[in-house]
Each structure stands twice: as C-alpha cells, then as structure tokens.
Amino acid sequence: MLTVIAPSSYCAVVTEVKALWRLSWPMLVGQLATVGMGVADVAMTGHVSAAELAAVSLGASVWSIVLVTVMGVMMAINTVVAHEIGAGNHHLIPHSVRQALWKGLGVGLLACAAANLATLLFDHIGLDQDVNDSASMFVHVISLGMPAFACYRALYGYTTSINQTKPVMVIAIVGLLFNIVVNWLLVFGNLGMPKLGGVGCAVATAVGMWLMLGAMVGWVRVAPAYEQTYPFTHWEWPNWPEIAGMLRLGVPIGVTYFAEVSAFGAISLLVARFGVVQVSAHQIALNFSSLVFMVPLSFGIALITRVGQSLGEGDPHKARFVSWVGVWMSIAFGVVSAAFIALFRWEIARAYTSDPAVQELCVQLLLFGALFQLSDATQVATSSAIRGYKVTRQPMVIQLVAFWIFSLPLGVVLGLAPAWLPWAPRAPMEVYGFWIGLVLGLTVAAVLLTLALKKLANRRVLGVARRP
C-alpha cells in the first residue's frame, strides 16, 4: 500500500532524510520538553497519593483535549508561511504572522472558556467529591495559560516554517526546567511554599506558558534570522477575511486532532468508573505513549514545511518524494518505539508510580501502547503530508470516522458490555476493551490516510504533467 521510493536514487533519499532530520530534531526536543511538563505533573503527583494522581490525570485529560485542538487550529500558519517561502514571497509573511497572533488570542480565550465548561462533566461520572474538586481546580487554574499558548503556537509555526527551529527547542527546555522546579516547590510544599498538590502543577504550567510566549517574542525581536520576515514592524488591527481564511484551513486540523485526543480523553472519563487504580494506570500508559508520539509528530511538522515549500516552488514531484520519505522515517521509528515499550514496560511503570497495583495494570496496558506505535506513526506522517498540500478536510473526516464511529463505540461495547447489546461480551473488559478499540481505530486511520496521500500526491503530479 505504501509507495516505494524507487524512482529516486539512494543519495537523494539520504539527502532528504538529512534535511527532514535537521528540521525536525530541534522541534522533537521542544515537543518532548513540552510533553515532559505533563509527564512531570503525573509522575510527581503519583508520589503524593493515588487520589491526587487520579485528580491530575482527569484534569489533564480535559486539558489535553483542549490544548491539542488549539495546537491544530493554529497550525494553519505553518502551511501558509511554508508556501510563501517556497514561492519567494517573503514580504507577505509579516502580515500573515500578525493576523495569526490575533487569531491565537481569540482562539485561546475561547479555549479557556471551553476547558472550564468541560469540568461540568466531572459531576456525572461517579467521582469521589475530593477527586472531583481537585480535578476541577486543576483545570480552572491551568486554563489561564491558554491564550498565551495559542499565541505561542502562532509564532512557533512561523519560525519553524522559515527553517528556524532552534528557538522552539531552547524555550521548551527552559520551560520544562521551570515547570519541574515550581512543581517541586508547590506540589510538595518545599522551601516553605504552600503544599498545593496537583493544583501546584497547574500553577507552574499556566505561568510557564506566559513566560514561553514572552521568550519567543523576545527571540524573534533580536535574532538576525527574522529580519527579512520580521512581523513586529507596526501595529495592525485584525483583518477578518484573512483570519477567516486561516480558520478555514486550521479548524479542520483542530477537529482532526480533537477527534483523536478526545477519544483518548473520553476513554479516561469512562474508565474513571472502574476506580483509582484503573484510571491511574490508564493515564500513565497514555502519558508515556504521548511522549513517544512526539517523535513522529515532529517528523510530521517538518513534513508540512518541506511539502509546503516544495509546492510553493511549483514542484509536485519533489513534494510527493518528500512526503513518502517522511512517512517511511515515521514507520521506522514506530518499529523501534514498539520494541522499546515492550521490553522496558516495567521500568516505565515504576518511574511513574510506587503503587504496586497501578504498576501491574500499567505494564499490561503498555503492551497495547506498543501495538499501536506503527499505526500511530503512519497516520500522523500521512496526515501531516496531506496538510502540506493545503488539504485539511479529508484528514478530518477520516479521523472522525476512525475514532468516533469505529474506535470509541467499539471500546464502549468491549469495555462496558452494555446489557442491551446482544453481541456484547458476557462481562465488561473494562480498560482493556477501550485499549483494543484504540489500537484498531489507529489502524483504520493509518490505512485510510495512506490511501488518501497516495491519491492526492499522484493527482498533483499528473495535473502538472497534463498542462499544455
């Protein structure tokens, strides 16, 4: 099913792999550092108590859905800037970046409100009141950082699309260190600070997001690499047609991300009824899988830039070649990560929690996480390449079908075994049933997106060949 890169020489493949790696590795470090904030939150609260871990896990489930959706909506600027760079239209980029920042402010405020409203769900899933209150407070506090995050992602997309990836790496690493230190102070109450538990994690992350935005603005202002496309030359009011165009491109990406991450988040909420051990083990396995996912995601972000620049140059043959090199890079990593998770699952579980019951269940769930590495790596690479073509609705539809029509319903059937379904299991498979649904849903997404990319890339090449 996957396209074999036979027409190109070995040297061309190696050259493209190096180009993609040079672009993606600083973003990888930055993405790992960003996700590392969530890992630090879960790991540190896991050593406070199982109840505190459960509260942070549930709050983080809601927060992650909103965060990743915003990240997708803001990704439109990546494609816009990459195409302008390829076409040599550097003078158009500052205006696009300024409008993306206005868009980020509006999207961030809406996301903040959405995250707070989502805490009402906690009242209807049978949580202990203490866990409910702690999870809700976690979301209320951390959501204050969302406007900063959305604007940061606008500048993130701008800088990566002009091949300047070092800032996202450095700023994210500093942000992670800040998060860990403040967590240590506020989660455990060290050095005379108040002992806030999971809420301390929320304070650290929210403040850290505003500091990261300030650092990115400062970097763009002083670094020589931004002189040709410098966006802060003058004040500019929102241009609503321009913002609407970015939303038409970005909202389907956000919905695509939402379809996947909300399925994971919904499962976390549904698993909560099975007790603290299951929800904690589920969140640890999911958290580590998300950390590993940052590698193919970074390849994907680099693919958006490389494919977009190739199309901006008017070279669909190169765009197709770049697409499949990136897909194969992601697949290769998927094989390695699956083996790593399977071999070191006990060590991973022990790093997160000292609770023996949580460890034992987590080890079993990590085997499912190893199973879906190949499909997850494939679907993120193919969908990113498609976005490089400025096509965003098709991946959205595929993800919605894969996760909300296939994966989540199957998980409910297997995990809850509703009595009114004659073909449900005799007994609920609980958390295992939901993870089976996730594995199969990711596989469906990977297959459909691979077919979509192959058809799209070939059609663009044939379209150029048929021109008079």
N, C-alpha and C positions, 0 to 999 in steps of 0.2 A: 504493500500500500504506500509506504513512504518512497519518495522519489530518490533514486540513486544518482549521485552527483558524478556520473560517468563522463559527460562531455568535457568537463574541466580537468585540467591537469592536476597532478598531485601538488605541485608547487603553488598553484592558485588556491587550492583548498587550504594548504598550510598558511598561506599569506592571509586569507580571510579569517581563519581561526585565530591567528595572532591579532588581527585588527579587532575582532569581536572581544577577545580577551582583554586587550589594552583598554577598551572602552568599558567593559563590564566589571573588571575586578575591583576598581575603586567603589563602584556602586554596590558590589557584593559586600565589601567591608562595611559600607554605610548601611546597607539593608540589614546585615547581621547585627550591627550595633543597635539599630532602631528596634528590631525584634528582640534583641537582647534585653531591652528595657522591660518588655513583658515577661521574658524568661526570669529576669532578676526579681520582678514582682512576685511571680508564682513561687519561685524557689525560696525566697526569703520568708514569705508568709507561710510556706509549707513547714517551716521550722518554728512557727509560733504555735499553731494548732490546726487540726483538721477542719474545724469550723471556720477559722479565719481564711484558710486556703479555699474552702468552698465558696465563701463570700466573694473573695477576689476573683476566683475562677468564673463565677456567674457574672459579676460586674464586667470582667474583661471580655466575656462572650458578647455582651451587648456593645461594649466599646469597640471591639474589633470589627464588628459588622459595620458600624458607622464609619470607623477610621478607614477601612479598606474601600468602602464605597466612595468616600470622598477622594481617596487616592486615585481611583479610577476616573471619576468625573474630572479631576484636574489634569489627567494625563493627555487631554486634547492638545495642550501646549507643546508636548513632545513632538507630535506628528506635524503640527503647524510649523514649528521652528525648523525641524529636520528638512521638510520640503523646501523651505525658503533658503536654507543653507545650500542644499543641493542645486537650487536654481540660481544661486548667487545674489539673491535679493536681500542682502544684509540690512538695507535701510528700512525694510518693512518690519523687522523683528522687534525693535523697541516698542512700537505701538502695540503689537500683539502681546508682549510681556506685561505692559501696563494694564491692558484690558483683562489679562489673565489674573492679575492681582485683585482687580475689582471683583472679578468672578469668584476668586478664592475667598474674599471677605464675605460675600453673600452666601456662598455655599457653606462656609464654616459656621456662620450664625445659624443657618437652617439645621445643620448637622448637630449643633449644640442642643437646640430645642428638641430634635428628634431623639437624641440619646436620653435626655431627661424624661421624655414621654414614654420611652421604652421600658423604664423601670416599673411602670404600672403592671407589666407582665408578671413581675415577681409576686404580686398578690394572688395570682391564680394558678400557681404551680406547686402548692403544698409545701413551701419552705418553712423552716423554723423562723420565728419572728426576728430573732437576733441575726440570723444569716440574711434575712430579707433586708433588715435595716442597714446592715453593714454593706451589702452589695449595692443598695440604692445610693448610699452616701458616697461610695467609691465612684459611681457613675456621675453623680452631681458635681463632684469636685474635679474629676479628670476632664469632663466635658468643657471646662473653661479654657482648655488649651486648644480646642478645635479650630477656632478662627485662625490662630497662629499656624497650625498645622496645614490648613488649606492654602494659605498664602505661601508658606514654605515650599509646598509641593509645586506651586506655580514657578517659583524660582529654581526649584530642583529640576523640573522639566526643561526649563530654558537653558540652564548651564550644562546639563548632560547632552542636550541636542546640539550644542555647539562644541561638543567633544571636550568639555571641561568638567571632568568627573572628580578631581581631587577634592574640591570643597565639600561635596556630599559625604565623602569618606571621613575627612578630618572633623567636620562638625558633628557627624553622628557619633564618632568615637568619644569626643568630648562630652556630648550629651549623655552617652551611656555611663561614663565615669561619674558625671554629676548625679545621674539617677541612682546609681549604686550607693554613693556616699550619703545622699539625702534619705534614701531608703533605710540605710543603716542607722541614721540618726532618728528618724521618725517612726519606723516600724517597731524598733526595739526600745526606743526611748534612751538612746546612748547620749553621753556628754550632757546630761541634764535636760535634753529635749523631751517634749511630751511623747508618751508611748501611744501612737495612733493606730498601730496595726496596719490593716490593708488600706485604710484611708491615707496613711503616710505615703504609700506608693502612688496614690492618685495625686497628692500634692506635688511630689517630685516630678511626675510625668508632665503635669499641666504647666508648671513653672519652666521645666526644661524645654517644652515646645516653644514658648515665647523667646527663650534665650537662643534657641537654634535659629528661629526666624531672624532675630537681630544679628546673629553671626553671619548668616547668609547674605543679608543686605550689606553688611559691612565688607564682606569679601568681594561682592560684585562692585562695590564703590571704589575699592583700592587696587584690585588686580588688573594688570595691563591687558590680559586676555579678553576683557569685556569692552575695550574701548570702541571697537567697530560696531558693536550692537548694544551699547550702554543704554539701559532703559530709564534711568533716573535723571534725564536732562531737563525735564519740565513737568509741571502738573498737568494732568489730563483727566477730565471727567469721564464717567462710564459712557461707552458707546454701545448702546443696547443692541443694535443689529450685529455688531462684532461679537458681543458676549453671547447672543443667541446662537450665532454660528458655532462658537466653541462649545456651547451646551449641546447642540445637535450632534456634535462629534463626541463629546465627553460623556453625556448622560448614558448612552448605550454601553460605554465601557464601565461606568459606575454600576449600572444594572447587572452587567456581566459579572463583575466582582461580587456584587451583592448576592447574586444567585448562588455562587459557590460558598462564600463565607457565611451567609445567612443560613444555609443548610447546615453547616457545621454548628453555628450558634443555636439554631432551633433544636438540634440534637442535644446540645449541652443543657438546654432548658428542659427537654423531655427526660433526659437521663437523671435530672435532679430528683425526680420522684423515687429513684431507687436508692437514695441515701448518700451520705457524705463520701463514703469510700468510692462508689462508682463515679460520682461526678468529679472527684479529685483525680482519680486515675485517668479518666477520660480527658480531663483538661491537660494533664501532664503530657500524655501521649500526643494530644493535638498540638500542644505548645511546642514540643520538640519537632514534630513534623513540619510545623510552620517555620521553624528556624531553618531546617534543611531546605525547605521550599525557596528560601531566599536566593539560592544559587541559580536555579533555572529562571526565577523571576528576574534576576539581574541580567541573565542572558537575554531574556525577553525584552527588557527595557532597551538594551543595546541593539536588539534587532529592530525595534521601532525606529531608532535613529538611523541605522545603516540602511534599512529598506527605504525609509523616507527620503534619505539623501540620494539614494540611487534613482528613485523615481523622480525626484526633483531635477536630477541631471538628464532625465529623459531616457533612462536605460533600464527597461523592464527585464532584460536578460540578466543583468547584474543583480537586480532586485530578487529575482527568482533564485539565483545561485546563492546569494546571501541568506535568503530565507531557509533553504534546506541545510546549509552549513550550520546555522544556528540551531535548527531542530535536532540535527544529529549530535551536536555538542550537548544539548539538554538530555537527550536519551542516554548518552554515555554516562553523564553524571547520575542519572536515575538508577542505572545499574549499580554504580559504586555506592550510592547512598542506601539503596535497599540492602546490600550486603553489610554495610556498616551498622545499620539499625538492628538487623537480625543478630549480628554477632555480639553487639555491646548493649543489648536492651536492659540487662540487669544493672550495669553501671549507670546507664541513663536514668533509670528509675531511682536508684539510690542517691543520685546527685540532686534530685528534686525533693525527696521526702524521706523522712526517717520512719514513717508508719509502715509496718510490715504488710498489713492488709492492702494498703494502697499500692505498695511496691509490687506485690504479687499480681494484682489485676493489671497494673500498668504494663508489666512485662508482656502479658498476653495481648494487650491492645497494640503495643508497639510492633508486633508481628503483622497486624493488619496495616499499620503505617508503612512497614517495609514493602508490603504487597503493592500499595498504590503509588510507590515512588515513580515507576516507569510511566504510568498513565498521567500522573500529575505533571511530570517534567515535559511530556509530549504536548499536553493540552495548553500549558502556559506558553510554550515556544510557538506553537502554531497560531494561537490566538493573537499573540504579540506581532508576529509577522503580518497577519491579516490587517491589524490596525495600522501598520506601516503603510499599507495601501490606502489609508483613509476609509476603510470599510469597518464599521463598528457594530452595525445592527445584526449581521449574521452571527458573529460570535455570541452576542447577547441572547438570541433565540436559542442557539444550541445549548448554552449553559443553563438557561431556564428549563429547557426540556430535560437535560441530563440530571439536574439536581432537584427540581421541584415537581417534575412529572414522573421521574423514574426513581432517583436515589432516595429522597426523603419519604415518599409513600411506601417504598419497599422497606425502608428502615422501620417505619411505624408498624407495618404488618409483622415483620420479624421480631422487632423489639418489644412491642406491646401485645401482640397476638390478640387483637380485638375479638370478643366472643361472637360478634355479629358477622364476622367473615368466615364462611365455611372452609376456606382454603388457608387459613392462618395456622401457624404451628400450635401444637397442643398446649404448650407452655411458652410464655414470653422468653425470648432470648436476651432480653434486656439490652445492655450496652453493646453486646456482641452483634445483635441484629442490626443496630444502627451502623456499625462499622462495616458490616457486609454491604449494606446499601451504599455507603460512601465509596468503597472500592469499585463496585460495579458502576456507579454514577460517573466516577472519574474516567473509567474505561470507555463508557459511551461518549463522553465529551471528547476524549482524545481521538477516537476513531472518526467522529463526525467533523471535528476541526481539521484533521489531517486531510480528509477528502475535500473540504472547503478550500483550504490553502492551495492544494494541488490544482483545483479547477480555476481558482482566481489567478494564480501566477501564470498558468498556461494561457488563459484567456487574454491577459495583458500582453504577453509576448506575441500571440497570434494577431492581436489588434494592431500592433506596430508593424508586423510583417505584411499585413494586408493593405496598409496605407499606400496610395499611389505615389 
